[in-house]
Amino acid sequence: MAHVYTAYTDVAKKSLGKSKIAAILRQAREAPAPAAVGPKERYHGVAEAAYFRAERRGFLPGYELQDWLDAEAELDKPLKQVP
């Protein structure tokens, strides 16, 4: 298995250069591991974010759905950026 890794590394070094490879590896080591979010935790997070959006608006009625959709988008954005 090590020889396969070495082959990929050699190809990457030739196409990207050693400094680029080092930067990619450093970034991968420093990046936080993505946290698994279950449906229950997501629901509660969205509900809380929607509540705070409504609070900032003074709880004016008629925007409940938009608050919820905006809160979902806000909380899902970091999850979609995980490779």
C-alpha positions as CSV (number, residue, x, y, z in Angstrom):
1,M,0.0,0.0,0.0
2,A,2.9,2.4,0.7
3,H,4.1,2.1,-2.9
4,V,0.7,3.3,-4.1
5,Y,0.9,6.4,-1.8
6,T,4.5,7.0,-3.0
7,A,3.3,6.9,-6.6
8,Y,0.5,9.3,-6.0
9,T,2.8,11.6,-4.1
10,D,5.4,11.6,-6.9
11,V,2.8,12.4,-9.5
12,A,1.4,15.2,-7.3
13,K,4.9,16.7,-6.8
14,K,5.5,16.7,-10.5
15,S,2.2,18.4,-11.3
16,L,1.8,20.7,-8.3
17,G,5.3,21.2,-6.9
18,K,6.6,20.4,-3.5
19,S,5.6,23.7,-1.9
20,K,2.0,23.4,-3.1
21,I,1.8,19.9,-1.7
22,A,3.2,21.0,1.6
23,A,0.7,23.8,1.8
24,I,-2.2,21.4,1.0
25,L,-1.0,18.9,3.7
26,R,-0.6,21.6,6.3
27,Q,-4.0,23.0,5.6
28,A,-5.6,19.5,5.9
29,R,-3.8,18.9,9.3
30,E,-4.9,22.3,10.6
31,A,-8.5,22.1,9.5
32,P,-11.0,21.1,12.2
33,A,-12.7,17.8,11.6
34,P,-16.3,18.2,10.5
35,A,-18.7,17.6,13.3
36,A,-21.6,15.2,12.6
37,V,-24.9,16.9,13.2
38,G,-27.9,14.7,13.7
39,P,-31.5,15.7,12.6
40,K,-32.5,16.5,16.2
41,E,-29.5,18.8,16.8
42,R,-30.0,20.5,13.4
43,Y,-33.7,21.1,14.2
44,H,-33.0,22.7,17.5
45,G,-30.2,24.8,16.0
46,V,-32.5,26.1,13.3
47,A,-35.3,26.8,15.7
48,E,-33.0,28.8,17.9
49,A,-31.5,30.7,15.0
50,A,-35.0,31.5,13.7
51,Y,-36.1,32.7,17.1
52,F,-33.2,35.1,17.3
53,R,-34.0,36.4,13.8
54,A,-37.6,37.0,14.9
55,E,-36.4,38.7,18.1
56,R,-34.2,41.1,16.1
57,R,-37.2,42.0,14.0
58,G,-39.3,42.7,17.1
59,F,-41.4,39.5,16.6
60,L,-43.4,41.2,13.8
61,P,-45.8,38.5,12.4
62,G,-45.7,37.3,8.8
63,Y,-42.0,36.4,8.6
64,E,-41.9,33.1,10.4
65,L,-41.3,31.0,7.3
66,Q,-38.6,33.3,6.0
67,D,-36.9,33.3,9.4
68,W,-36.9,29.5,9.4
69,L,-35.6,29.2,5.8
70,D,-32.9,31.8,6.5
71,A,-31.8,30.0,9.7
72,E,-31.6,26.7,7.8
73,A,-29.4,28.3,5.1
74,E,-27.2,30.0,7.7
75,L,-26.6,26.7,9.6
76,D,-26.3,24.5,6.5
77,K,-23.7,26.8,4.8
78,P,-20.7,25.5,6.8
79,L,-21.8,21.9,6.4
80,K,-21.9,22.3,2.6
81,Q,-18.4,23.7,2.5
82,V,-16.9,20.5,4.0
83,P,-15.1,18.5,1.2
